Structure formats: structure tokens, C-alpha cells
Amino acid sequence: MKALVYTGACTLDIRDEPKPRPQADETLVRVDAAGICGSDLHAWHGHDERRVPPLILGHELAGTVVDGPMAGQRVAINPLVGCGRCRDCLEGEANLCSQRDLLGLGRPGGFAEFVAAPTSNLFALPDDLGSVEASLMEPTAVAVHAVALAERLARRPVSESPVLVIGGGAIGVLAALILRDKGVPEMVIAETAAPRRAMLEGLGFADVINPIDTPARDNHFDLVVDAVGSGATRRDSSRCCRSGGVISHIGLQDNKDGLDTRRLTLAEIVFAGNYTYTPRDLTVSLDLLRRGALGSLDWVETRPLDAGAASFETLAGGTATAAKIILLPESQNLPT
């Protein structure tokens, strides 16, 4: 099969790879759409020691089951694989499993014509939800999980709360769209890349700022969603979050200093780390996408798998206008 393979820092090659051979608890899926995640880009830079080349990246996936009882069924894939035995897995929180793995991390991912995935991780798709939209199930669930956790920790409803979203990539945009659907009265999105700011301004539902030139207000936002996760954005989160507010930290760009723990303590600000999602979050995200609750998704761009390497270059250079690029393997047009 054709696959886009991470072979070293800043290097992706289209190669001929063996078609996956599913294990007893797995199903072979023909990949119809595969989104590029920020963590894929982080690995491409050579900054993720967990992703060891050569490796097929890609974990935001939708496709069609090739054989077995579900043959022909269109599915979205939960790429997170827990041990299935620990307390966290048994309580439906495999995202907290200390032995968790992920397609495109310790297992071959979906930047390829086919992928093998645990059968229990497949979500059947309704006929009225396209594969491109369905491949957004995973990143949408990340945002759903982060917003739900923030709501549990917040002192006031989000419908009454000024919100700052830091980062105009897919997770930031999805979190903002979910919060818009919940009736947030004031939203600011901070994004440093000019093409992304232009795209965000075109969506028309939030004030968009370049935080380098126009810092967000101090001590103003009841909820700050940090979808970048750098030292600089943690400093801004600490400064901008209102006393008694919540910082929802999703991004994993670096582990540098920046969080002002003194202010968090004196102002009783809750700092909440968020990692991936639960099965319920995935179900909620599919429903949001099916209902069109997140709008037209004009901020999504599709490209062929052959354009994958160039797409990573575009994203790394900060020139991408789209918040999400989704790769389409040629096999999507072939019969199973």
C-alpha cells in the first residue's frame, strides 16, 4: 500500500509499505480521510521521542471497513488504545491509562491507504456525515473534553463567562466553536500567524488579536483555553485569567517555565490539564458534527496523500490559511 512515512526530523517519504495484518481484536480499515494534528507536526520536527522513525503518523481518521461482519461500514476511529485492565480503563478513562498507546505513536497510523485498528474503537457513521467531517471526531473530542472539564470546575456557567482562546489551530477553533454553541457572551482568540488570523476573522464569531501586538486584557477572562501549551502562552494564561477563573491547558508545545503559580494561588485560579478524551466525548463530537453545530467547517482544507510532505512544510512555516489540513489517500475512490 502507499503510505506517508516519517523517516527522520523534517522528513516524510511516500513509500510502498506492507498492508496491515489485523490481530484477532483488530479490523482492517481503508482510510478515506486523515487529519494532520499538531502532535504529528511536533513529531515531524523531531521533538517527540515517543514517535520513533520510520513510522506512519496520523490518528485523526475516518474510513471504510474492508472485511468481516462490518465490511462496507463507514467508520471513524478512536486511535487511543488503553491496556483494558487498569482502574482507569475499566472506568472508561483510557486517556489516563499509564500504558496507553495511540495509532501513529507506538502503532502504525493512518497516513496510508489502510490501517489496522481495534474493533472496539470503531464508531459507525451515519449516512449524512461525510468522511472528511468524520475525521474531525478525534480533535473535536479533545475540545469537547477540555470544555466539559472546565465547566465542571468553573464557578459560573460558560454562557455568562468571557473566554480567551489561545491558538487558532484546529483544537483552538473547535473549542471556540463549541463554546460559541454554548452561548459564550464574549470571546477573544489570540493567534500570532497572520494567515490564520485572517481565516478566524472571516468566521466572524470572535474578536481576533495578535497577542504580540495587542495583549489580551489582564485579570478579565473567567475561562482561558490554552490550545498551544508553551511557556509564553502559560504566562498569558496566568495573567489574563480572572480571579476565581479556570485555565484549560490542552496544548503540549513545550515544557518551559511560564505558569505563574503564585498568582494562581493568590487568585484561586484553577489550572486544569486536559489529555485526549473518553468514549462519551467521542460520541458527543460525532453528534456535534452530524448536526452541523460547529458551522460550515470552511477552515478545513483537503489535500491528496501525495501532498502530505508539502503540507507539513506549509504548517511548519506558518503560512497555512486552514486551521486543519486533511489528507485523502487515493484508495478512497477504490472498491473494497
C-alpha positions, -999 to +999 in steps of 0.1 A: +000+000+000+010+036-004+020+054+029+034+087+040+062+076+063+081+098+089+117+088+083+136+114+103+134+150+115+115+172+090+114+143+065+083+124+052+085+100+023+058+084+002+067+047+003+053+013-006+045-004+028+030-038+036-007-037+041-015-042+078-024-076+090-051-071+118-047-091+150-076-111+164-091-080+181-085-056+152-102-047+119-087-036+086-100-002+076-095+016+042-085+052+051-108+078+035-096+109+054-067+115+078-062+149+095-028+163+103-026+170+141-002+194+159+013+164+176+022+149+141+039+182+133+057+181+167+070+146+158+080+157+123+102+184+139+119+155+158+107+168+191+087+137+202+110+108+214+079+086+216+074+086+179+104+067+165+111+067+128+103+050+105+067+054+114+034+061+097+019+090+116-018+100+116-045+094+142-075+116+131-091+090+109-123+080+091-126+051+066-144+021+054-142-014+069-126-038+044-139-072+056-156-092+084-190-086+099-187-048+094-175-049+058-185-018+039-194+001+071-181+037+072-164+044+105-145+070+125-116+056+146-108+062+182-070+060+180-064+057+217-056+022+230-056+015+267-044-016+285-081-026+291-073-039+326-063-010+349-088+010+370-088+039+346-096+017+316-123-001+335-139+032+344-140+043+308-110+067+311-083+050+289-069+085+284-055+082+319-041+047+315-004+046+322+001+020+294-019+038+268-009+039+232-021+056+201-023+049+164+006+069+148+026+068+181+035+032+191+014+017+163+013+024+126-011+053+119-034+063+091-014+084+067-017+054+044-043+036+023-051+011+051-048+010+089-055-018+114-075-005+144-090-022+175-125-033+165-139-019+198-125+016+188-146+019+156-176+043+155-202+036+129-210+067+109-245+078+098-251+082+061-255+120+064-219+126+078-191+127+053-157+111+058-138+144+059-162+157+086-160+124+105-122+125+106-127+156+128-142+133+155-109+129+173-098+166+175-134+177+183-135+152+212-103+168+226-120+201+226-153+186+240-133+170+268-115+202+277-146+223+277-166+198+298-138+196+324-137+234+326-174+235+330-172+211+360-145+233+376-160+267+368-178+289+394-202+303+368-218+290+336-198+295+304-228+313+290-220+341+314-182+340+311-158+360+290-134+335+273-099+337+258-088+310+234-050+310+228-041+294+195-061+294+162-052+259+151-078+231+149-082+225+187-085+262+194-110+267+167-130+237+177-130+247+214-141+282+204-169+268+182-181+245+210-181+274+234-200+296+209-226+269+207-230+271+245-237+309+243-204+325+255-211+362+256-175+374+249-148+355+231-113+365+221-090+343+200-052+350+202-032+339+172+002+350+160+001+338+124-014+364+100-030+338+076-048+321+105-060+354+119-075+363+085-093+329+084-105+334+120-117+369+113-137+355+083-156+332+107-170+363+123-179+350+158-149+362+179-126+391+184-092+380+169-060+395+181-022+392+176-011+388+212+024+401+203+010+435+192-023+435+212-020+416+245-053+403+259-067+420+290-053+412+324-075+395+350-105+395+327-114+361+314-134+336+335-121+308+312-088+307+293-083+278+269-046+273+261-045+253+229-008+260+223+009+250+256+041+270+255+059+289+282+047+322+266+011+311+264+011+298+300+024+333+311-005+349+292-030+324+307-018+332+342-020+370+335-054+371+317-074+346+338-098+363+362-096+357+399-115+325+406-114+315+369-102+284+351-073+278+328-079+248+305-045+237+293-047+215+262-015+222+242+018+204+245+042+226+225+069+226+252+075+222+289+092+256+296+085+279+325+057+304+323+029+294+347+026+319+375+018+296+404+019+325+429-009+343+411-028+311+406-026+305+444-035+340+455-063+344+430-077+309+434-074+301+397-079+265+387-053+251+363-067+220+345-046+198+323-066+180+296-055+149+277-075+135+248-110+122+256-133+095+268-157+074+246-185+097+257-166+127+243-161+110+210-199+103+208-207+139+216-183+151+190-198+130+163-233+143+172-220+179+170-205+173+136-236+155+123-259+183+135-237+210+119-234+226+154-199+237+145-208+256+114-197+252+078-161+240+085-147+263+059-115+264+079-107+228+068-087+220+037-083+187+019-052+175+000-041+142-015-018+120+005+010+127-021+009+163-009+015+153+027+051+163+029+045+197+014+015+202+038+038+196+068+062+222+054+033+247+050+021+242+085+056+244+099+062+277+081+031+293+095+017+301+060-013+277+061-046+296+060-065+265+070-067+255+107-068+219+096-054+200+066-069+166+059-051+141+037-071+119+013-055+086+002-062+076-034-077+044-021-108+063-010-121+060-046-114+023-050-138-005-042-132-025-010 
